[in-house]
Each structure stands twice: as structure tokens, then as C-alpha cells.
Amino acid sequence: MSLQTPAIPPDLLDLVASSRVLLVHHQAPSGAIPAAPSYPVYGYCWFRDGAFIADGLSRHGEAQAADAFHTWCSRIITDRADLIEDLVSRLGAGVQVAREEFLPTRYTLDGDDGPEDWENFQTDGYGSWLWALEQHLGRHGGDVALYRRAATLTAQYLSQVWSQPCYDWWEEHPDHRHVSTLGAVAAGLDAVLRLRVLDPETAAGARSASQEIRATIRRDGIHAGHAVKWLGSTAVDGSLLACVAPFQTFDDVVSRATVAAVERDLIADGGVYRYRDDTFYGGGRWPVLAAFHGLALAASGREAGAHDALGWIASTATSEGYLPEQVGPRLHGARQAEWVDRWGPVATPLLWSHGMFLILADELGIGT
């Protein structure tokens, strides 16, 4: 879709072009896309980050790169068919499954499980992948049947696992059920249903799970009219913006209230914080979240605000045209040094930041 702007600053067009080049350059021959090419622990491919990166590339004509990513994801899933089928069977029988037994959230670029200990049990990435796959195939076409096996396994897995507490988008708070995670899972299940590749039994399970997720959010994930960080909480999280757009988890009333709550609690001078207690690198503002804010604004007709969000993201770029993971000012600046000592400077470039910039730019008709 496209929203018109009267004048496009040249620096935005340059950043669109350089972001496309950067993302394609760092895509591995396998099709995987690392989270960040030079940050110590981000040399892996997350389904979540990669799904949004691939969507940005798909929107800007890099269909081959997006195809390669989705093919890689499909292989990851089908290579683990026995594990997934076992998990689905055990969960369906009411067997308790240990957190470390579930699918990991990140993989090596060759498709192996990462060797280090990590906060691995996250389900949002698998929902995000199904959503991005459906978007890409709808945009560029392709043989949906190539993904049938992987899509079916993923739908079966998500239909059983969605109600389990797990780590959130930020790999924290594993004992809660997070609204942004539930929104991503529901969006993925809805997307795979639209692809019409599921057998009747799997489709019925996916449809039922999506309906249960949305009912659960309405019952336990709303406070004072807006969505909350996790079920039973009262706080907001920047990742909730993705549930407004592109996932469309909420009705218009809850969406507007959620954006207003995030703007009240987490936005400063155009940048969006993750949450108020964030201490990672001191808790800065994330370009990724500014892009989700822009998408939410565009979806509600606030085009000027969406353009402002895009401009703010571009303003965080380094002289090399690299978008970082986060920038200051920081909510808890005294905690920044411990992360610099541990892993070095903030991840720059963060490829997810570039992918989200491309998504918002396309939504605003820039560079397409």
C-alpha cells in the first residue's frame, strides 16, 4: 500500500537504497540473515528479526533475497519435523514439556542450533515468519506448495504451544504470557489459514487457537482500555505497537488506546523505549520500535506522524549509513557501561533496524 508525501528528502531515498544493499550483502548463502554482522552474540538468524527484514526486502523488489530467507526457514522447520511432531503430541496429551525442549529462537546461518546457552524458548518468531511468508507470496507470487510441509508443522506447533509462558521479544520474563508474543502467533496462524495449505484438521486447530488467543487478550491483556506488556500486567511495552500494525491484533478502540499509552509512557522526541524498567545498555530508544509506531500512525491516518517517525529513524544513522539497535538518552544511563564492558558498543548496524526502516518507507510510498 502507499501513502503519498509531497516531497521526499534525498537522504531518505539514499538510506532506502543503501539499506537494500546492506541487507542483501549480509545475507548468507544459506538464505539466513544475521541479526547484526559485527556484534558478538548477534551472528545468528532469529526468525523474528529475519521475518521483518525479509518483508522489507520483499516490499522493495528484492524478491530473490526474500525467497531465499523463506526457503531457509522452511528447511529449519522440516529438518526438525520429528521433534515438532513429538512436541505437538506431548502437548496435546497434556504432558508438561521443559522449557529447553522447545524449538530455539535463533539458529546458526547454516541452520544448526546455537551451541551457547540462550533464552531460547520464544514463539513470536514462528508466527512472524508465517505472517511474512504470506505477505511475500501475496506480493510476488510463488509456489505455495513448496512451503506446505513447513507451514503445516509450524501451525501445528503454534496451535499447541501458544498458551505456554515463554520469553518475550526482549528475551526476558519467561514466566509470563506476553501480549506482543500472542499477537505475533495469532497473526501467523491467520496468515497460514489464508494460504490454504493446511489439511482440515490442522486448519481447524489453527483457527481455534487464533480465536482463543484473541479471546485471552481481550480477557486478560487489556487494562484501562489499552493492551499491556503481559497478561495481568498494567504496564505497556513498545512491542505492543506491532499488534496495532502490521498484526492488527486489536479492534480500533484498543489500538488507539494502546498507541496513546505507548506515546504517553515510552516515547521521547520521536524515539520509542522498550519499557520503563529497561536497563539493557541503559535503556535507550529503538529505531525498530519507531518504525512500528510509524506503521501504527499510518494505519490510523496520521500520515504526518508516520513521516516524522521515518525521519527520526534516519536521523539515528551513522556517517556510514548504519542504523543502530538503540540510541540515547537512556532511562537508566548508569547501567550502560556494564553492557559495553561485556559485549562492546551497541550493535551497529542492526539489520532489523534497516528492515523496519524499509517496511515503513514502503508504507509511505518512499523508494518503491
N, C-alpha and C positions, 0 to 999 in steps of 0.2 A: 504494500500500500504506500501511498505517497502523500505527504502534506507539503504544500508549496511555501517557499520562502522567497521574498523579493530579491534578495542579494546574498550570495554565498561567499564568505570571506575566503580568499585563496589559501590561507593556512589550513582551513578545514578540508578543502579538496586535496591539498598536499598530504595531510595526515591520513585521509582515507586511502590514497594511493600507496603511501609508504606502509600503512598497516597491512594492506593486502600482501605486499611483497614480503614483509617481515614474517607474517604467519605462514605463507607458503614456503618460505625459505627454511623455517624451523620445523616444518612437518617432516617426520621421519619417513624413510622408505616404506615402513610398515603401514603408514597411514595415521599413526598415533601423533598427537600434538602435545608436547610437554607443557606443563604449566608455566615454566619460566626457564629459559635456556642456560642461565648462569647462576641461579640461586641454589644453594647446596642441597636442599631436600625437595626441590620442585622439578627435578628432571624426569618426573613420571607423568603419565597421562591420566587425569581424572575424567570420568565420564561426564561430570557436571561441567567443568571448565571447557572440555573439548566439545561438548554439545553446543554450547553458546558460541564458541569460536567457529565451529563448522557452520552454524546458522549465519554468522556474519559473513563468512566466505561465500556461502551459497547465495545470499542476498546480493552480493556484489559480483556475481558471474563466475566465481571460482568453483564451478560445479565439479570438476575433476578432483580437486582437493577435498571437497565435502564428501564425494563418493568414497574416496579412499579412507576417510575417517570412519564413515558409517560401515564400510566393509570390515575395517579393523575391529570395531565394536561388535559386529556380528560374529566375527571369529572368536573374540574373547568369550562371548556367551556360549556359542556352540561347543567350544573346546571344554567347557565346564558343564555340559549337559547332564552328566551323571550326578555331579554334585548338586545342581539345581533341582533335578528330579527327586533326589533324596531329601533335600531340604523341604521341598513342597509337600512330599509325602509325610514327613515327620510333623511339620507344622499343621497340616490338615488333620492329622490324628491327635493333635493336642500335645505333642511331645515338646518339652522345653528344650530349646536349642541355645547353646552357649554363644556369646557374642562373637568370639573368634572363629566360629564355624561358618558364619555368613560370608557372602561374596565381599571381597575387599572393595574399597572405593577408588583405588589407584592401581595402575599396572606399569610395569616397565614398558619401554617403547617397543620391545619385541613381543610383549603380551604375556609376560610372566608375572606372578605375584611378586610384590616388592619384598626384599629379604629383611628389611628393618621392621621393628615394632612400630605400629602406627595406629591412629584412631580410625580403624578401617570400616567399622560397620556403619555405613551411611546408605540410605536408599534413594535419596533425591536424584543422584546422578543417573540412575537407571530410568527413572521417569523422565528426566530431562532429555535423555537420549531418544526415547521413543517419540517425545514431542518434536525434537529437532529432525528426526528421520522423516516423520510425516510431513513436516513443513518443507523439507528439501525435496521429497518426491513430488509433492504437490506443485512445487515451483519449477522443477526441471524434468520431471518425469523419471522413468527408470522402471526396471522390472521389480515390482514389489515382491514377487515370489522369491527372489534371492534372499530376502530377509525373513521369510515366513518362519523358519525354524527358530531363529534367534528372537524374533518378536514374540512368538508363542511362549518360549521359555521365560522371557523377561516378564510377560504379562502374568504367567502362572506364578512366578516368584513374587512379584509385587502384590498380587491379589492375596497372597498368604502372609507376607511379611509386613505389610503396611502398618499394622497395629502395634508392632514391636517398638518399644523405646529404642532410640539409636542416636548416634552423634548428629549434631546439626550441621548446617552448611560450613560452620567455622570449626568443625571437628571438636566440639565441646559438648558438655551436658548430656552424656549418653543415657541418663536415666529418665529423660523426658521424651514426649512426643511433640515434635516441633511443627508449627503450622506451615512454615515455608516448605518443609520436607513433605508434609502431607499434600500440599498444593502441587508440588512437582510430580508426585506419584499419581495423583488424580489426573493431572494434565497428560501424563504419559499413557495412562490407561484409556482415557478418552481418545487420544491420538491413535493408538493402535486399533481401537474399535473402528475408527474412521477408515483405516487402511483396509479393513475387511480381509484380513489374512488369518484370522483365528478360527479354529474349529468351534462348533456351537457351545460345547461345554466350557472351553476356555473363555469364549466371549461372554457367556453368562456370568462367569466368575469375575471377569474384569469389570463388567457393568455393575454388578452388585458391590464390588469393592469400591469403585468410584463413588457410588451413591452413599455408601456407608462413610467414606472419608468426608464427604461434604456435610453429611448429617452430623458427624462428630465435631467438625469445625464449628458448625452453627450452634451446637450444644455447649461445647467446652472451650472453643477457641476464640470467643468474642467477649470483650469486656468494654463497657461504656460505648458500645456501638462499633468498635474497631477490632480488627484481628490482633492477636497477641503472639508473643515470642514462642511460647509452648502452651499446651493445654493446661488450663487452670491458672496461668500467669495473668498479670495485669500490664506488663511492660511490652514495648514494641521492639522490633528488630528490623534493621534495614532490609534484610532479605525478604520481608513480607511484601515489599514493592513488586517482586516478581510474581506474586499471587494476584496482583492487580493487572499487571501486563508484563509478560505475554500470556500467563497461565489462565487468567480470568477465573480464578477460584471463587470469588465473592460476587454477590449482587452489587448493583451500582451504589446502594446506600452504604454498605460495609466498605466497599472500595474507596469511596470518597472519605469516609471517616478514618480509614487506615492511612491513606495518604496524608490527611491532615494531622494525625497523631505522629507520624514519622517526621513531618515537617516541623511540628512543634518541639519534638524531643531530640531529633537526631540530625538536623540539617543546620549547617553554618556556612554562610557565604557561598552557597551553591553546592558544597560538598556534603556527602552523607556519611555519617558514622555508622558502624555496625550496631552497637548497642552501648548504653551509658557506662557499663562497667568494663568495657573492653580495655585490656592492658597490653595487647599484642603490639609491639613497637610503640607503646604508649597510647595506642588507640587513636589512629588518625582517620582521615576521610578517604573513602574508597571511590575511585573512578567507576568501578563496576556498578556500585550502588547508585551513583549519579546517573548512569545510563538507565537503570531500572526506573529511577524517578522520572527521567525524561520520557520513557515509554508510557508510564502511568499518566503523566501530564498530557501527552499526545492522545492517549486513548480517551481522555475526558474533554478534549477540545482545547486544552490550554497550550496551544502551539508555541506561543512566545516563551513560556516557561520551559518547554521542551528544548527549544533552540538555546536558551540560556544554559541548560544542563549540558548540552553538547559542547558549547563554548567553554564551559568550566572544565570539562574533561580535557579538551585540547590544551587548556592553559596549564595543565599539570605535566605536559610532555617535556622531556629534556631537550637539550640542544640537538641531540641525535634523533629526535622524534620518537623517543621511547616513553610509553605510558607506565607509570609505576603501579604497585599494588596499593599504596596509600601515601597520603601527604598530610602535613600538619595543617593547623595547630592540633595538638593532641589532647585528648581528655585526661590522660594520666601520664604526662611527659616524663615524670621521674622513672617510669618503667621502660623507657625506650632503650636505655643503654644496655640493659641485660640481654635484649634480643640482638642488638648489634654485636655484643661480645660473643653471643652464642652462634649466630649464623651470618653475621656481616650486615651490610646495608640492606634496606628494603628491596625486595625483588623488583628489578627494573631491567628490561621490560617484563611486565606480567602479561602474558599473551591473552589471558581472559579479558584484561582491560581493553586491549586492542579489538578483540572480538565484539565486546559490548559496544564500543565506540562505533564499529561498523554497523551493528544492528540499529542503533539509534539514528545514525546518519541515514541509513536506508529508509527508516520510518519517516524521516523528514525530507526525503527526496534528494539527498545530497550524495553525489558520487555514483548515482545509479543511472 
